[in-house]
Amino acid sequence: MREQFMTALKDAMKAGDKARLGAIRLIQAAIKDKDIEARGAGKGEATNDEILALLQKMIKQRQESASIYRQNNRPELAETEEGEIAVISSFLPKQLDEAETKAAIAAAIAETGAAGMKDMGKVVALLKEKFAGQMDFGKASGLVKSALSA
């Protein structure tokens, strides 16, 4: 993934796309911070799964910021955040739609043998392992909860 970011950075520089260039630099800075944090904990560089989780976190932060900017009548700042969301999203694998998410949850429940709410952690952990970067786990945990309580 790191090479993908470097290639995209070079392409954005050649194209003179300042917005994309800025967003890619933000991603690289966040990855560097993650690597430094991992070194402090005695680990190596961040893995691709950790990078995917980081990208999802960055998207969520920008969605919240854009929402706040829109509420406070600052559309130009909201558009900047939404532009960054588009760039960051371009590096994520294809997101599962709602039907695919529900099917994945049903399969994870069957695989873990989850019987009730006490097994929710096992199901979500399995989903995170199999679908890192492809699923919004905020929404997925709600769907898991409703599936287990039914």
Secondary structure, DSSP 4 states (H G I P E B T S, - for coil): -HHHHHHHHHHHHHHT-HHHHHHHHHHHHHHHHHHHHHHHTT--SPPHHHHHHHHHHHHHHHHHHHHHHHHTT-HHHHHHHHHHHHHHHTTSPPPP-HHHHHHHHHHHHHHHT--SGGGHHHHHHHHHHHSTTTS-HHHHHHHHHHHHH-
